Amino acid sequence: MLRWTITFVIIAIIAGVLGFGGIAGTSAGIAKVLFFIFIVLFILSLIRGGFRR
């Protein structure tokens, strides 16, 4: 999931440089959502892994 976040951030940067504001904004929004989902799943996996030991 982190790979998708990085991909959308790169798309947003390239689209922003080329002047495609709508695409850049959309890609940045998707990247933000994916990043927060990744963080939540990462924290949950740390918590679950800690309880099993």
mmCIF entry with sequence, helices, sheets and N, C-alpha, C, O atoms, coordinates in Angstrom:
data_MODEL
# 
_entry.id   MODEL 
# 
_entity.id                         1 
_entity.type                       polymer 
_entity.pdbx_number_of_molecules   1 
# 
_entity_poly.entity_id                      1 
_entity_poly.type                           'polypeptide(L)' 
_entity_poly.nstd_linkage                   no 
_entity_poly.nstd_monomer                   no 
_entity_poly.pdbx_seq_one_letter_code       MLRWTITFVIIAIIAGVLGFGGIAGTSAGIAKVLFFIFIVLFILSLIRGGFRR 
_entity_poly.pdbx_seq_one_letter_code_can   MLRWTITFVIIAIIAGVLGFGGIAGTSAGIAKVLFFIFIVLFILSLIRGGFRR 
_entity_poly.pdbx_strand_id                 A 
# 
loop_
_entity_poly_seq.entity_id 
_entity_poly_seq.num 
_entity_poly_seq.mon_id 
_entity_poly_seq.hetero 
1 1  MET n 
1 2  LEU n 
1 3  ARG n 
1 4  TRP n 
1 5  THR n 
1 6  ILE n 
1 7  THR n 
1 8  PHE n 
1 9  VAL n 
1 10 ILE n 
1 11 ILE n 
1 12 ALA n 
1 13 ILE n 
1 14 ILE n 
1 15 ALA n 
1 16 GLY n 
1 17 VAL n 
1 18 LEU n 
1 19 GLY n 
1 20 PHE n 
1 21 GLY n 
1 22 GLY n 
1 23 ILE n 
1 24 ALA n 
1 25 GLY n 
1 26 THR n 
1 27 SER n 
1 28 ALA n 
1 29 GLY n 
1 30 ILE n 
1 31 ALA n 
1 32 LYS n 
1 33 VAL n 
1 34 LEU n 
1 35 PHE n 
1 36 PHE n 
1 37 ILE n 
1 38 PHE n 
1 39 ILE n 
1 40 VAL n 
1 41 LEU n 
1 42 PHE n 
1 43 ILE n 
1 44 LEU n 
1 45 SER n 
1 46 LEU n 
1 47 ILE n 
1 48 ARG n 
1 49 GLY n 
1 50 GLY n 
1 51 PHE n 
1 52 ARG n 
1 53 ARG n 
# 
_struct_asym.id          A 
_struct_asym.entity_id   1 
# 
loop_
_struct_conf.conf_type_id 
_struct_conf.id 
_struct_conf.pdbx_PDB_helix_id 
_struct_conf.beg_label_comp_id 
_struct_conf.beg_label_asym_id 
_struct_conf.beg_label_seq_id 
_struct_conf.pdbx_beg_PDB_ins_code 
_struct_conf.end_label_comp_id 
_struct_conf.end_label_asym_id 
_struct_conf.end_label_seq_id 
_struct_conf.pdbx_end_PDB_ins_code 
_struct_conf.beg_auth_comp_id 
_struct_conf.beg_auth_asym_id 
_struct_conf.beg_auth_seq_id 
_struct_conf.end_auth_comp_id 
_struct_conf.end_auth_asym_id 
_struct_conf.end_auth_seq_id 
_struct_conf.pdbx_PDB_helix_class 
_struct_conf.details 
_struct_conf.pdbx_PDB_helix_length 
HELX_P HELX_P1 AA1 LEU A 2  ? LEU A 18 ? LEU A 2  LEU A 18 1 ? 17 
HELX_P HELX_P2 AA2 GLY A 21 ? ARG A 52 ? GLY A 21 ARG A 52 1 ? 32 
# 
_struct_conf_type.id          HELX_P 
_struct_conf_type.criteria    ? 
_struct_conf_type.reference   ? 
# 
loop_
_atom_site.group_PDB 
_atom_site.id 
_atom_site.type_symbol 
_atom_site.label_atom_id 
_atom_site.label_alt_id 
_atom_site.label_comp_id 
_atom_site.label_asym_id 
_atom_site.label_entity_id 
_atom_site.label_seq_id 
_atom_site.pdbx_PDB_ins_code 
_atom_site.Cartn_x 
_atom_site.Cartn_y 
_atom_site.Cartn_z 
_atom_site.occupancy 
_atom_site.B_iso_or_equiv 
_atom_site.pdbx_formal_charge 
_atom_site.auth_seq_id 
_atom_site.auth_comp_id 
_atom_site.auth_asym_id 
_atom_site.auth_atom_id 
_atom_site.pdbx_PDB_model_num 
ATOM 1   N N  . MET A 1 1  ? 0.824  -1.185  0.000   1.00 0.00 ? 1  MET A N  1 
ATOM 2   C CA . MET A 1 1  ? 0.000  0.000   0.000   1.00 0.00 ? 1  MET A CA 1 
ATOM 3   C C  . MET A 1 1  ? 0.870  1.251   0.000   1.00 0.00 ? 1  MET A C  1 
ATOM 4   O O  . MET A 1 1  ? 0.501  2.264   -0.595  1.00 0.00 ? 1  MET A O  1 
ATOM 5   N N  . LEU A 1 2  ? 1.997  1.189   0.648   1.00 0.00 ? 2  LEU A N  1 
ATOM 6   C CA . LEU A 1 2  ? 2.900  2.334   0.648   1.00 0.00 ? 2  LEU A CA 1 
ATOM 7   C C  . LEU A 1 2  ? 3.427  2.599   -0.756  1.00 0.00 ? 2  LEU A C  1 
ATOM 8   O O  . LEU A 1 2  ? 3.676  3.748   -1.120  1.00 0.00 ? 2  LEU A O  1 
ATOM 9   N N  . ARG A 1 3  ? 3.598  1.554   -1.537  1.00 0.00 ? 3  ARG A N  1 
ATOM 10  C CA . ARG A 1 3  ? 4.052  1.707   -2.925  1.00 0.00 ? 3  ARG A CA 1 
ATOM 11  C C  . ARG A 1 3  ? 3.032  2.508   -3.741  1.00 0.00 ? 3  ARG A C  1 
ATOM 12  O O  . ARG A 1 3  ? 3.412  3.344   -4.561  1.00 0.00 ? 3  ARG A O  1 
ATOM 13  N N  . TRP A 1 4  ? 1.727  2.250   -3.516  1.00 0.00 ? 4  TRP A N  1 
ATOM 14  C CA . TRP A 1 4  ? 0.698  3.001   -4.225  1.00 0.00 ? 4  TRP A CA 1 
ATOM 15  C C  . TRP A 1 4  ? 0.716  4.469   -3.809  1.00 0.00 ? 4  TRP A C  1 
ATOM 16  O O  . TRP A 1 4  ? 0.522  5.356   -4.641  1.00 0.00 ? 4  TRP A O  1 
ATOM 17  N N  . THR A 1 5  ? 0.947  4.723   -2.529  1.00 0.00 ? 5  THR A N  1 
ATOM 18  C CA . THR A 1 5  ? 1.014  6.097   -2.044  1.00 0.00 ? 5  THR A CA 1 
ATOM 19  C C  . THR A 1 5  ? 2.138  6.850   -2.737  1.00 0.00 ? 5  THR A C  1 
ATOM 20  O O  . THR A 1 5  ? 1.950  7.978   -3.190  1.00 0.00 ? 5  THR A O  1 
ATOM 21  N N  . ILE A 1 6  ? 3.304  6.225   -2.818  1.00 0.00 ? 6  ILE A N  1 
ATOM 22  C CA . ILE A 1 6  ? 4.444  6.863   -3.467  1.00 0.00 ? 6  ILE A CA 1 
ATOM 23  C C  . ILE A 1 6  ? 4.152  7.094   -4.945  1.00 0.00 ? 6  ILE A C  1 
ATOM 24  O O  . ILE A 1 6  ? 4.520  8.134   -5.492  1.00 0.00 ? 6  ILE A O  1 
ATOM 25  N N  . THR A 1 7  ? 3.497  6.141   -5.592  1.00 0.00 ? 7  THR A N  1 
ATOM 26  C CA . THR A 1 7  ? 3.138  6.288   -7.005  1.00 0.00 ? 7  THR A CA 1 
ATOM 27  C C  . THR A 1 7  ? 2.226  7.494   -7.222  1.00 0.00 ? 7  THR A C  1 
ATOM 28  O O  . THR A 1 7  ? 2.449  8.282   -8.141  1.00 0.00 ? 7  THR A O  1 
ATOM 29  N N  . PHE A 1 8  ? 1.200  7.641   -6.380  1.00 0.00 ? 8  PHE A N  1 
ATOM 30  C CA . PHE A 1 8  ? 0.283  8.760   -6.542  1.00 0.00 ? 8  PHE A CA 1 
ATOM 31  C C  . PHE A 1 8  ? 0.943  10.094  -6.204  1.00 0.00 ? 8  PHE A C  1 
ATOM 32  O O  . PHE A 1 8  ? 0.596  11.114  -6.798  1.00 0.00 ? 8  PHE A O  1 
ATOM 33  N N  . VAL A 1 9  ? 1.880  10.107  -5.270  1.00 0.00 ? 9  VAL A N  1 
ATOM 34  C CA . VAL A 1 9  ? 2.611  11.340  -4.974  1.00 0.00 ? 9  VAL A CA 1 
ATOM 35  C C  . VAL A 1 9  ? 3.457  11.749  -6.177  1.00 0.00 ? 9  VAL A C  1 
ATOM 36  O O  . VAL A 1 9  ? 3.512  12.929  -6.522  1.00 0.00 ? 9  VAL A O  1 
ATOM 37  N N  . ILE A 1 10 ? 4.109  10.793  -6.811  1.00 0.00 ? 10 ILE A N  1 
ATOM 38  C CA . ILE A 1 10 ? 4.916  11.095  -7.993  1.00 0.00 ? 10 ILE A CA 1 
ATOM 39  C C  . ILE A 1 10 ? 4.029  11.594  -9.130  1.00 0.00 ? 10 ILE A C  1 
ATOM 40  O O  . ILE A 1 10 ? 4.395  12.541  -9.827  1.00 0.00 ? 10 ILE A O  1 
ATOM 41  N N  . ILE A 1 11 ? 2.865  10.969  -9.326  1.00 0.00 ? 11 ILE A N  1 
ATOM 42  C CA . ILE A 1 11 ? 1.929  11.436  -10.347 1.00 0.00 ? 11 ILE A CA 1 
ATOM 43  C C  . ILE A 1 11 ? 1.475  12.861  -10.046 1.00 0.00 ? 11 ILE A C  1 
ATOM 44  O O  . ILE A 1 11 ? 1.372  13.686  -10.954 1.00 0.00 ? 11 ILE A O  1 
ATOM 45  N N  . ALA A 1 12 ? 1.206  13.151  -8.778  1.00 0.00 ? 12 ALA A N  1 
ATOM 46  C CA . ALA A 1 12 ? 0.775  14.502  -8.401  1.00 0.00 ? 12 ALA A CA 1 
ATOM 47  C C  . ALA A 1 12 ? 1.873  15.524  -8.661  1.00 0.00 ? 12 ALA A C  1 
ATOM 48  O O  . ALA A 1 12 ? 1.587  16.630  -9.119  1.00 0.00 ? 12 ALA A O  1 
ATOM 49  N N  . ILE A 1 13 ? 3.113  15.176  -8.380  1.00 0.00 ? 13 ILE A N  1 
ATOM 50  C CA . ILE A 1 13 ? 4.218  16.106  -8.610  1.00 0.00 ? 13 ILE A CA 1 
ATOM 51  C C  . ILE A 1 13 ? 4.398  16.365  -10.097 1.00 0.00 ? 13 ILE A C  1 
ATOM 52  O O  . ILE A 1 13 ? 4.548  17.513  -10.516 1.00 0.00 ? 13 ILE A O  1 
ATOM 53  N N  . ILE A 1 14 ? 4.385  15.310  -10.890 1.00 0.00 ? 14 ILE A N  1 
ATOM 54  C CA . ILE A 1 14 ? 4.555  15.469  -12.338 1.00 0.00 ? 14 ILE A CA 1 
ATOM 55  C C  . ILE A 1 14 ? 3.394  16.269  -12.928 1.00 0.00 ? 14 ILE A C  1 
ATOM 56  O O  . ILE A 1 14 ? 3.612  17.160  -13.749 1.00 0.00 ? 14 ILE A O  1 
ATOM 57  N N  . ALA A 1 15 ? 2.172  15.963  -12.521 1.00 0.00 ? 15 ALA A N  1 
ATOM 58  C CA . ALA A 1 15 ? 1.008  16.681  -13.035 1.00 0.00 ? 15 ALA A CA 1 
ATOM 59  C C  . ALA A 1 15 ? 1.043  18.151  -12.604 1.00 0.00 ? 15 ALA A C  1 
ATOM 60  O O  . ALA A 1 15 ? 0.649  19.030  -13.369 1.00 0.00 ? 15 ALA A O  1 
ATOM 61  N N  . GLY A 1 16 ? 1.506  18.413  -11.400 1.00 0.00 ? 16 GLY A N  1 
ATOM 62  C CA . GLY A 1 16 ? 1.619  19.790  -10.931 1.00 0.00 ? 16 GLY A CA 1 
ATOM 63  C C  . GLY A 1 16 ? 2.648  20.587  -11.718 1.00 0.00 ? 16 GLY A C  1 
ATOM 64  O O  . GLY A 1 16 ? 2.425  21.755  -12.035 1.00 0.00 ? 16 GLY A O  1 
ATOM 65  N N  . VAL A 1 17 ? 3.774  19.958  -12.034 1.00 0.00 ? 17 VAL A N  1 
ATOM 66  C CA . VAL A 1 17 ? 4.818  20.628  -12.807 1.00 0.00 ? 17 VAL A CA 1 
ATOM 67  C C  . VAL A 1 17 ? 4.325  20.923  -14.224 1.00 0.00 ? 17 VAL A C  1 
ATOM 68  O O  . VAL A 1 17 ? 4.626  21.980  -14.780 1.00 0.00 ? 17 VAL A O  1 
ATOM 69  N N  . LEU A 1 18 ? 3.573  19.998  -14.803 1.00 0.00 ? 18 LEU A N  1 
ATOM 70  C CA . LEU A 1 18 ? 3.083  20.180  -16.165 1.00 0.00 ? 18 LEU A CA 1 
ATOM 71  C C  . LEU A 1 18 ? 1.846  21.076  -16.244 1.00 0.00 ? 18 LEU A C  1 
ATOM 72  O O  . LEU A 1 18 ? 1.398  21.417  -17.338 1.00 0.00 ? 18 LEU A O  1 
ATOM 73  N N  . GLY A 1 19 ? 1.300  21.455  -15.104 1.00 0.00 ? 19 GLY A N  1 
ATOM 74  C CA . GLY A 1 19 ? 0.185  22.395  -15.092 1.00 0.00 ? 19 GLY A CA 1 
ATOM 75  C C  . GLY A 1 19 ? -1.189 21.767  -15.063 1.00 0.00 ? 19 GLY A C  1 
ATOM 76  O O  . GLY A 1 19 ? -2.178 22.462  -15.296 1.00 0.00 ? 19 GLY A O  1 
ATOM 77  N N  . PHE A 1 20 ? -1.289 20.499  -14.789 1.00 0.00 ? 20 PHE A N  1 
ATOM 78  C CA . PHE A 1 20 ? -2.585 19.846  -14.690 1.00 0.00 ? 20 PHE A CA 1 
ATOM 79  C C  . PHE A 1 20 ? -3.038 19.877  -13.231 1.00 0.00 ? 20 PHE A C  1 
ATOM 80  O O  . PHE A 1 20 ? -2.825 18.923  -12.482 1.00 0.00 ? 20 PHE A O  1 
ATOM 81  N N  . GLY A 1 21 ? -3.659 20.977  -12.845 1.00 0.00 ? 21 GLY A N  1 
ATOM 82  C CA . GLY A 1 21 ? -4.027 21.187  -11.447 1.00 0.00 ? 21 GLY A CA 1 
ATOM 83  C C  . GLY A 1 21 ? -5.043 20.187  -10.918 1.00 0.00 ? 21 GLY A C  1 
ATOM 84  O O  . GLY A 1 21 ? -4.921 19.720  -9.785  1.00 0.00 ? 21 GLY A O  1 
ATOM 85  N N  . GLY A 1 22 ? -6.047 19.854  -11.728 1.00 0.00 ? 22 GLY A N  1 
ATOM 86  C CA . GLY A 1 22 ? -7.089 18.930  -11.269 1.00 0.00 ? 22 GLY A CA 1 
ATOM 87  C C  . GLY A 1 22 ? -6.554 17.536  -11.029 1.00 0.00 ? 22 GLY A C  1 
ATOM 88  O O  . GLY A 1 22 ? -6.882 16.894  -10.031 1.00 0.00 ? 22 GLY A O  1 
ATOM 89  N N  . ILE A 1 23 ? -5.728 17.074  -11.949 1.00 0.00 ? 23 ILE A N  1 
ATOM 90  C CA . ILE A 1 23 ? -5.139 15.740  -11.803 1.00 0.00 ? 23 ILE A CA 1 
ATOM 91  C C  . ILE A 1 23 ? -4.182 15.711  -10.622 1.00 0.00 ? 23 ILE A C  1 
ATOM 92  O O  . ILE A 1 23 ? -4.145 14.739  -9.867  1.00 0.00 ? 23 ILE A O  1 
ATOM 93  N N  . ALA A 1 24 ? -3.409 16.777  -10.465 1.00 0.00 ? 24 ALA A N  1 
ATOM 94  C CA . ALA A 1 24 ? -2.455 16.841  -9.355  1.00 0.00 ? 24 ALA A CA 1 
ATOM 95  C C  . ALA A 1 24 ? -3.186 16.829  -8.011  1.00 0.00 ? 24 ALA A C  1 
ATOM 96  O O  . ALA A 1 24 ? -2.765 16.146  -7.078  1.00 0.00 ? 24 ALA A O  1 
ATOM 97  N N  . GLY A 1 25 ? -4.265 17.574  -7.919  1.00 0.00 ? 25 GLY A N  1 
ATOM 98  C CA . GLY A 1 25 ? -5.039 17.611  -6.675  1.00 0.00 ? 25 GLY A CA 1 
ATOM 99  C C  . GLY A 1 25 ? -5.672 16.277  -6.347  1.00 0.00 ? 25 GLY A C  1 
ATOM 100 O O  . GLY A 1 25 ? -5.672 15.836  -5.198  1.00 0.00 ? 25 GLY A O  1 
ATOM 101 N N  . THR A 1 26 ? -6.212 15.640  -7.370  1.00 0.00 ? 26 THR A N  1 
ATOM 102 C CA . THR A 1 26 ? -6.834 14.329  -7.169  1.00 0.00 ? 26 THR A CA 1 
ATOM 103 C C  . THR A 1 26 ? -5.801 13.293  -6.747  1.00 0.00 ? 26 THR A C  1 
ATOM 104 O O  . THR A 1 26 ? -6.041 12.512  -5.826  1.00 0.00 ? 26 THR A O  1 
ATOM 105 N N  . SER A 1 27 ? -4.656 13.284  -7.416  1.00 0.00 ? 27 SER A N  1 
ATOM 106 C CA . SER A 1 27 ? -3.605 12.323  -7.065  1.00 0.00 ? 27 SER A CA 1 
ATOM 107 C C  . SER A 1 27 ? -3.075 12.564  -5.663  1.00 0.00 ? 27 SER A C  1 
ATOM 108 O O  . SER A 1 27 ? -2.808 11.617  -4.923  1.00 0.00 ? 27 SER A O  1 
ATOM 109 N N  . ALA A 1 28 ? -2.922 13.817  -5.298  1.00 0.00 ? 28 ALA A N  1 
ATOM 110 C CA . ALA A 1 28 ? -2.456 14.130  -3.944  1.00 0.00 ? 28 ALA A CA 1 
ATOM 111 C C  . ALA A 1 28 ? -3.484 13.687  -2.899  1.00 0.00 ? 28 ALA A C  1 
ATOM 112 O O  . ALA A 1 28 ? -3.114 13.183  -1.838  1.00 0.00 ? 28 ALA A O  1 
ATOM 113 N N  . GLY A 1 29 ? -4.761 13.873  -3.195  1.00 0.00 ? 29 GLY A N  1 
ATOM 114 C CA . GLY A 1 29 ? -5.813 13.430  -2.270  1.00 0.00 ? 29 GLY A CA 1 
ATOM 115 C C  . GLY A 1 29 ? -5.821 11.927  -2.095  1.00 0.00 ? 29 GLY A C  1 
ATOM 116 O O  . GLY A 1 29 ? -5.951 11.424  -0.979  1.00 0.00 ? 29 GLY A O  1 
ATOM 117 N N  . ILE A 1 30 ? -5.682 11.211  -3.196  1.00 0.00 ? 30 ILE A N  1 
ATOM 118 C CA . ILE A 1 30 ? -5.635 9.743   -3.124  1.00 0.00 ? 30 ILE A CA 1 
ATOM 119 C C  . ILE A 1 30 ? -4.407 9.297   -2.338  1.00 0.00 ? 30 ILE A C  1 
ATOM 120 O O  . ILE A 1 30 ? -4.483 8.367   -1.535  1.00 0.00 ? 30 ILE A O  1 
ATOM 121 N N  . ALA A 1 31 ? -3.282 9.956   -2.567  1.00 0.00 ? 31 ALA A N  1 
ATOM 122 C CA . ALA A 1 31 ? -2.057 9.600   -1.848  1.00 0.00 ? 31 ALA A CA 1 
ATOM 123 C C  . ALA A 1 31 ? -2.220 9.806   -0.352  1.00 0.00 ? 31 ALA A C  1 
ATOM 124 O O  . ALA A 1 31 ? -1.751 8.992   0.443   1.00 0.00 ? 31 ALA A O  1 
ATOM 125 N N  . LYS A 1 32 ? -2.879 10.887  0.035   1.00 0.00 ? 32 LYS A N  1 
ATOM 126 C CA . LYS A 1 32 ? -3.107 11.149  1.461   1.00 0.00 ? 32 LYS A CA 1 
ATOM 127 C C  . LYS A 1 32 ? -3.962 10.053  2.093   1.00 0.00 ? 32 LYS A C  1 
ATOM 128 O O  . LYS A 1 32 ? -3.643 9.544   3.167   1.00 0.00 ? 32 LYS A O  1 
ATOM 129 N N  . VAL A 1 33 ? -5.043 9.700   1.418   1.00 0.00 ? 33 VAL A N  1 
ATOM 130 C CA . VAL A 1 33 ? -5.943 8.668   1.944   1.00 0.00 ? 33 VAL A CA 1 
ATOM 131 C C  . VAL A 1 33 ? -5.209 7.338   2.088   1.00 0.00 ? 33 VAL A C  1 
ATOM 132 O O  . VAL A 1 33 ? -5.304 6.679   3.123   1.00 0.00 ? 33 VAL A O  1 
ATOM 133 N N  . LEU A 1 34 ? -4.473 6.946   1.040   1.00 0.00 ? 34 LEU A N  1 
ATOM 134 C CA . LEU A 1 34 ? -3.741 5.679   1.089   1.00 0.00 ? 34 LEU A CA 1 
ATOM 135 C C  . LEU A 1 34 ? -2.678 5.690   2.183   1.00 0.00 ? 34 LEU A C  1 
ATOM 136 O O  . LEU A 1 34 ? -2.447 4.675   2.840   1.00 0.00 ? 34 LEU A O  1 
ATOM 137 N N  . PHE A 1 35 ? -2.031 6.840   2.378   1.00 0.00 ? 35 PHE A N  1 
ATOM 138 C CA . PHE A 1 35 ? -1.009 6.935   3.411   1.00 0.00 ? 35 PHE A CA 1 
ATOM 139 C C  . PHE A 1 35 ? -1.616 6.739   4.796   1.00 0.00 ? 35 PHE A C  1 
ATOM 140 O O  . PHE A 1 35 ? -1.059 6.013   5.620   1.00 0.00 ? 35 PHE A O  1 
ATOM 141 N N  . PHE A 1 36 ? -2.752 7.379   5.056   1.00 0.00 ? 36 PHE A N  1 
ATOM 142 C CA . PHE A 1 36 ? -3.375 7.231   6.375   1.00 0.00 ? 36 PHE A CA 1 
ATOM 143 C C  . PHE A 1 36 ? -3.904 5.812   6.595   1.00 0.00 ? 36 PHE A C  1 
ATOM 144 O O  . PHE A 1 36 ? -3.852 5.299   7.713   1.00 0.00 ? 36 PHE A O  1 
ATOM 145 N N  . ILE A 1 37 ? -4.409 5.182   5.544   1.00 0.00 ? 37 ILE A N  1 
ATOM 146 C CA . ILE A 1 37 ? -4.827 3.780   5.665   1.00 0.00 ? 37 ILE A CA 1 
ATOM 147 C C  . ILE A 1 37 ? -3.629 2.904   5.976   1.00 0.00 ? 37 ILE A C  1 
ATOM 148 O O  . ILE A 1 37 ? -3.712 2.007   6.815   1.00 0.00 ? 37 ILE A O  1 
ATOM 149 N N  . PHE A 1 38 ? -2.509 3.161   5.301   1.00 0.00 ? 38 PHE A N  1 
ATOM 150 C CA . PHE A 1 38 ? -1.284 2.412   5.562   1.00 0.00 ? 38 PHE A CA 1 
ATOM 151 C C  . PHE A 1 38 ? -0.840 2.575   7.014   1.00 0.00 ? 38 PHE A C  1 
ATOM 152 O O  . PHE A 1 38 ? -0.487 1.594   7.668   1.00 0.00 ? 38 PHE A O  1 
ATOM 153 N N  . ILE A 1 39 ? -0.856 3.802   7.516   1.00 0.00 ? 39 ILE A N  1 
ATOM 154 C CA . ILE A 1 39 ? -0.431 4.052   8.903   1.00 0.00 ? 39 ILE A CA 1 
ATOM 155 C C  . ILE A 1 39 ? -1.330 3.308   9.883   1.00 0.00 ? 39 ILE A C  1 
ATOM 156 O O  . ILE A 1 39 ? -0.832 2.690   10.823  1.00 0.00 ? 39 ILE A O  1 
ATOM 157 N N  . VAL A 1 40 ? -2.640 3.357   9.681   1.00 0.00 ? 40 VAL A N  1 
ATOM 158 C CA . VAL A 1 40 ? -3.575 2.672   10.578  1.00 0.00 ? 40 VAL A CA 1 
ATOM 159 C C  . VAL A 1 40 ? -3.343 1.165   10.555  1.00 0.00 ? 40 VAL A C  1 
ATOM 160 O O  . VAL A 1 40 ? -3.302 0.526   11.606  1.00 0.00 ? 40 VAL A O  1 
ATOM 161 N N  . LEU A 1 41 ? -3.190 0.593   9.355   1.00 0.00 ? 41 LEU A N  1 
ATOM 162 C CA . LEU A 1 41 ? -2.947 -0.846  9.272   1.00 0.00 ? 41 LEU A CA 1 
ATOM 163 C C  . LEU A 1 41 ? -1.598 -1.229  9.881   1.00 0.00 ? 41 LEU A C  1 
ATOM 164 O O  . LEU A 1 41 ? -1.473 -2.291  10.491  1.00 0.00 ? 41 LEU A O  1 
ATOM 165 N N  . PHE A 1 42 ? -0.605 -0.384  9.720   1.00 0.00 ? 42 PHE A N  1 
ATOM 166 C CA . PHE A 1 42 ? 0.704  -0.644  10.305  1.00 0.00 ? 42 PHE A CA 1 
ATOM 167 C C  . PHE A 1 42 ? 0.633  -0.641  11.833  1.00 0.00 ? 42 PHE A C  1 
ATOM 168 O O  . PHE A 1 42 ? 1.204  -1.515  12.484  1.00 0.00 ? 42 PHE A O  1 
ATOM 169 N N  . ILE A 1 43 ? -0.058 0.327   12.394  1.00 0.00 ? 43 ILE A N  1 
ATOM 170 C CA . ILE A 1 43 ? -0.191 0.400   13.857  1.00 0.00 ? 43 ILE A CA 1 
ATOM 171 C C  . ILE A 1 43 ? -0.986 -0.798  14.380  1.00 0.00 ? 43 ILE A C  1 
ATOM 172 O O  . ILE A 1 43 ? -0.641 -1.381  15.408  1.00 0.00 ? 43 ILE A O  1 
ATOM 173 N N  . LEU A 1 44 ? -2.052 -1.158  13.664  1.00 0.00 ? 44 LEU A N  1 
ATOM 174 C CA . LEU A 1 44 ? -2.831 -2.328  14.082  1.00 0.00 ? 44 LEU A CA 1 
ATOM 175 C C  . LEU A 1 44 ? -2.001 -3.608  14.027  1.00 0.00 ? 44 LEU A C  1 
ATOM 176 O O  . LEU A 1 44 ? -2.128 -4.465  14.902  1.00 0.00 ? 44 LEU A O  1 
ATOM 177 N N  . SER A 1 45 ? -1.166 -3.744  13.023  1.00 0.00 ? 45 SER A N  1 
ATOM 178 C CA . SER A 1 45 ? -0.326 -4.944  12.944  1.00 0.00 ? 45 SER A CA 1 
ATOM 179 C C  . SER A 1 45 ? 0.721  -4.957  14.053  1.00 0.00 ? 45 SER A C  1 
ATOM 180 O O  . SER A 1 45 ? 1.074  -6.023  14.557  1.00 0.00 ? 45 SER A O  1 
ATOM 181 N N  . LEU A 1 46 ? 1.219  -3.786  14.435  1.00 0.00 ? 46 LEU A N  1 
ATOM 182 C CA . LEU A 1 46 ? 2.159  -3.730  15.567  1.00 0.00 ? 46 LEU A CA 1 
ATOM 183 C C  . LEU A 1 46 ? 1.476  -4.132  16.864  1.00 0.00 ? 46 LEU A C  1 
ATOM 184 O O  . LEU A 1 46 ? 2.051  -4.851  17.680  1.00 0.00 ? 46 LEU A O  1 
ATOM 185 N N  . ILE A 1 47 ? 0.251  -3.667  17.050  1.00 0.00 ? 47 ILE A N  1 
ATOM 186 C CA . ILE A 1 47 ? -0.490 -3.988  18.274  1.00 0.00 ? 47 ILE A CA 1 
ATOM 187 C C  . ILE A 1 47 ? -0.819 -5.477  18.320  1.00 0.00 ? 47 ILE A C  1 
ATOM 188 O O  . ILE A 1 47 ? -0.640 -6.119  19.355  1.00 0.00 ? 47 ILE A O  1 
ATOM 189 N N  . ARG A 1 48 ? -1.293 -6.022  17.224  1.00 0.00 ? 48 ARG A N  1 
ATOM 190 C CA . ARG A 1 48 ? -1.627 -7.462  17.191  1.00 0.00 ? 48 ARG A CA 1 
ATOM 191 C C  . ARG A 1 48 ? -0.396 -8.313  17.385  1.00 0.00 ? 48 ARG A C  1 
ATOM 192 O O  . ARG A 1 48 ? -0.455 -9.334  18.070  1.00 0.00 ? 48 ARG A O  1 
ATOM 193 N N  . GLY A 1 49 ? 0.720  -7.917  16.800  1.00 0.00 ? 49 GLY A N  1 
ATOM 194 C CA . GLY A 1 49 ? 1.956  -8.666  16.961  1.00 0.00 ? 49 GLY A CA 1 
ATOM 195 C C  . GLY A 1 49 ? 2.474  -8.607  18.389  1.00 0.00 ? 49 GLY A C  1 
ATOM 196 O O  . GLY A 1 49 ? 3.080  -9.563  18.873  1.00 0.00 ? 49 GLY A O  1 
ATOM 197 N N  . GLY A 1 50 ? 2.238  -7.497  19.059  1.00 0.00 ? 50 GLY A N  1 
ATOM 198 C CA . GLY A 1 50 ? 2.670  -7.366  20.446  1.00 0.00 ? 50 GLY A CA 1 
ATOM 199 C C  . GLY A 1 50 ? 1.874  -8.222  21.401  1.00 0.00 ? 50 GLY A C  1 
ATOM 200 O O  . GLY A 1 50 ? 2.416  -8.708  22.394  1.00 0.00 ? 50 GLY A O  1 
ATOM 201 N N  . PHE A 1 51 ? 0.566  -8.423  21.117  1.00 0.00 ? 51 PHE A N  1 
ATOM 202 C CA . PHE A 1 51 ? -0.263 -9.239  21.992  1.00 0.00 ? 51 PHE A CA 1 
ATOM 203 C C  . PHE A 1 51 ? 0.000  -10.722 21.829  1.00 0.00 ? 51 PHE A C  1 
ATOM 204 O O  . PHE A 1 51 ? -0.250 -11.493 22.755  1.00 0.00 ? 51 PHE A O  1 
ATOM 205 N N  . ARG A 1 52 ? 0.492  -11.135 20.690  1.00 0.00 ? 52 ARG A N  1 
ATOM 206 C CA . ARG A 1 52 ? 0.728  -12.554 20.466  1.00 0.00 ? 52 ARG A CA 1 
ATOM 207 C C  . ARG A 1 52 ? 1.971  -13.051 21.192  1.00 0.00 ? 52 ARG A C  1 
ATOM 208 O O  . ARG A 1 52 ? 2.104  -14.252 21.428  1.00 0.00 ? 52 ARG A O  1 
ATOM 209 N N  . ARG A 1 53 ? 2.862  -12.173 21.541  1.00 0.00 ? 53 ARG A N  1 
ATOM 210 C CA . ARG A 1 53 ? 4.112  -12.601 22.202  1.00 0.00 ? 53 ARG A CA 1 
ATOM 211 C C  . ARG A 1 53 ? 3.944  -12.659 23.651  1.00 0.00 ? 53 ARG A C  1 
ATOM 212 O O  . ARG A 1 53 ? 4.886  -12.997 24.368  1.00 0.00 ? 53 ARG A O  1 
# 
